[in-house]
Amino acid sequence: MASRAFWVMLLLTGPLVGVSFIGAVNTYADLSGQNGASAGVGEAFSPLIGIWAPTFSAFEIVAAFLLPFVAIRLVAADGQTGALKLEMQQPMSSRVRLAAKAAVLFGGWLLASSAALAAVGLWMSYGGHVHGPELAAVALGHFLNAGLTIALAAAAASIAEHPATAAILTLAFTVGTWVVSFVAAIHGGVWERLAGYTPPVMVAAFQHGLVRGDVVIISACFVGAGFGWASVWMEIGRSVGQRVARSVGVSCVTAAIVCAAVFVRSNWDLSENRYNSFSEAEEQALRRIDTPLRIQIHLAPEDPRRSDLERNSLSKLRRILPNLRTEYVSTTSTGLFEQTTDHYGELWYDLGGAEVKNRETTAEGVLETIFGLAGVTPEGETGPVFRGHPLVSSPNGAAAFFYIGWPALVACAAFLVFRRPS
């Protein structure tokens, strides 16, 4: 509460969430009724995709550009003022001291997250539909993302000699994860697997209602590792060599857990519209395929067919087929000058030596090809079609709350905290 950085973060969180929420509600209304549609057409009218994903995306900005300064200030302030030396004289270990700081930081994040609760309340007051499991998945993803940011900032603040250096290190890591995601979009393969554990991709999966066991374990492991490094470097009574050795030990334990967690295949699609899944009959048929499947895709990164293929087919196949390997092949980023080549646009399938090539990029075409190679047929119905929850409503009261009410509440609370007794 004594950190001005925290109050600035809290002040800006409300308007950021407000901009995202108001825009999402207006777009949702335009698509679901104002142009004559009244029955809904699938995922276009899922509140998960239409409301919660864009609304909660504001917290990505908060976690990337505001939260690190709050964490760095809280962890580094004691070292800058000399209070850390006094604290070291108390019978309290650095782990307990850091745990207290972490609890305060997570509490501050939850307080800032109350802006999302306000958005949920407003949406329900408009008559909007809320599916609890998918909303919980979105909230969990952003909580883990905040935990990664807090742990990284705490480690950087403990290792660096100055808060400005810690801020640069934290920002460099954030930009580095964006670079990995960009490289993965171009080359695929190992880069694509590695990018699946970066914060942007992790949050995107949670925002679509997908909870992956490996991602949760690895994220929690990295959070623990960040706090472990911070705890080691807060022990200023030890030599640098001792702290480096302890940091290496933390890194080795983290690496071992991460390597083991990569093989965890548990995942849960909590979205109401089964956004991340095929039909139950199709998934049962896919689970009967135990032969390794390799798909080579001859499409450029900016080709829209590639993004559709990834979103509607490959991402769902990876949840079901543990032995799936995908490889992208292209010589340019746009594919504009590859259209006349012999194999551009083709998908090459190899299932245990059985090979086939075609240009089908739809989910139906991909599944038909795989079922034909494997010699399996889905049994039963594909299931009911999700018709969504269309709602024509204006974001009444949202602008007044997020742009006026929220800043006023934060300003009043800050005044009460910082005022001095006469």
URGIRA-V621494 format. One record per helix or strand of 3 or more residues. SS is the DSSP state (a for helix, b for strand). FROM is the first residue (numbers start at 1). TO is the last residue. If there is no record, write none. Layout:
BEGIN
ss=<SS;SS>
from=<FROM;FROM>
to=<TO;TO>
END
This chain:
BEGIN
ss=<a;a;a;a;a;a;a;a;a;a;a;a;b;a;a;b;a;b;a;b;b;b;a;a>
from=<4;42;47;58;67;83;94;114;132;163;189;199;210;213;240;267;280;293;304;324;347;354;363;398>
to=<32;45;56;65;81;88;112;125;159;187;195;207;212;233;261;269;287;297;320;328;351;358;374;418>
END
